[in-house]
Amino acid sequence: MLGDIWKSYVQRYVRYSRFSEREEKEGLPYFRDKLFISILLLTFVLGLFSYVPSTYVAIARGGEDIIAVLNTCTVLVLIFTVFYRGLSFYAKKILFSINFFILSIVMFVVLGFEGGMGAC
């Protein structure tokens, strides 16, 4: 059941993003872009679920408002990447990678090796 929902979700996005209009329907670049669509959508769904608790914990711990702001910016960039049709797949890949690279670097600098376990 969950597999059917996911397949319909991916197919809907493939039509929305005009990926299905590509002339090239086989080969490595085609499958690489199709894999990117799956990663992008999975990150989008799971990112939205994890946004609220992550932001709540960052604010509740105090002094880590930068994490809450960064979480919000990351989710907004992710939403833009998923839903803006004007971006090419190449631009979406670059934006996606830069977005999470910045998130990981800032979280490492702010939290260090501590992570979320320091509050316990």
C-alpha positions in Angstrom: 0.0 0.0 0.0 2.7 2.5 1.0 4.7 1.5 -2.2 1.7 2.3 -4.4 1.3 5.7 -2.7 4.9 6.5 -3.2 4.8 5.4 -6.9 1.8 7.6 -7.6 3.5 10.5 -5.7 6.7 10.1 -7.8 4.7 9.8 -11.0 2.7 12.9 -10.2 6.0 14.9 -9.6 7.5 13.5 -12.8 4.5 14.9 -14.8 4.6 18.2 -12.8 8.3 18.7 -13.3 8.0 18.0 -17.0 10.6 15.2 -16.6 8.4 12.9 -18.6 8.7 15.2 -21.6 12.4 14.5 -22.0 13.4 13.0 -25.3 16.0 10.7 -23.8 14.2 7.9 -22.0 17.2 5.6 -21.2 20.8 5.7 -20.3 22.7 6.8 -17.3 21.7 10.5 -17.3 18.0 9.6 -17.4 18.3 7.1 -14.5 20.5 9.5 -12.5 17.8 12.2 -12.8 15.1 9.7 -11.9 17.0 8.7 -8.8 17.5 12.4 -8.0 13.7 12.9 -8.1 13.2 10.1 -5.6 15.9 11.5 -3.3 14.4 15.0 -3.6 10.9 13.9 -2.8 11.9 11.6 0.0 14.0 14.4 1.5 11.0 16.8 1.1 8.6 14.5 2.9 10.9 13.5 5.7 12.3 17.0 6.0 8.8 18.4 6.6 8.2 15.8 9.3 11.5 16.5 11.1 11.3 20.3 10.7 8.9 21.0 13.6 10.6 18.8 16.3 14.0 20.0 15.2 13.1 23.6 15.4 11.3 23.2 18.7 14.3 21.6 20.3 16.7 24.2 18.9 14.5 27.0 20.4 13.8 25.1 23.7 17.5 24.6 24.4 18.1 28.3 24.2 21.0 30.1 22.6 20.6 28.0 19.4 18.3 30.3 17.5 20.7 30.1 14.5 19.7 26.4 14.1 16.0 27.3 14.1 16.6 30.0 11.5 18.8 27.7 9.4 16.2 24.9 9.6 13.5 27.3 8.3 15.8 28.6 5.5 16.7 25.0 4.5 13.0 23.9 4.4 12.1 27.0 2.4 14.9 26.3 -0.1 13.8 22.7 -0.3 10.2 23.7 -1.0 11.4 26.1 -3.7 13.6 23.4 -5.3 10.7 20.9 -5.4 8.0 23.2 -6.6 9.6 25.8 -8.9 9.3 24.5 -12.5 11.7 27.1 -13.9 14.8 25.4 -12.5 16.5 22.8 -14.6 17.4 19.5 -13.1 21.1 20.5 -13.0 20.2 23.7 -11.1 18.0 21.7 -8.7 20.8 19.3 -8.0 23.3 22.1 -7.3 20.8 24.0 -5.1 19.9 20.8 -3.2 23.5 19.9 -2.6 24.5 23.4 -1.5 21.5 23.7 0.8 22.3 20.6 2.8 26.1 21.3 2.7 25.5 24.6 4.4 23.1 23.1 6.8 25.6 20.4 7.8 28.5 22.8 8.2 26.6 25.3 10.3 25.1 22.6 12.5 28.6 21.1 13.0 30.1 24.5 13.9 27.2 25.4 16.3 26.6 22.0 17.9 30.1 20.5 17.5 30.4 16.8 18.4 27.7 17.3 21.0 24.6 17.0 18.8 21.3 16.6 20.5 22.6 14.5 23.4 24.0 17.4 25.4 20.6 18.4 26.6 20.1 15.0 28.4 
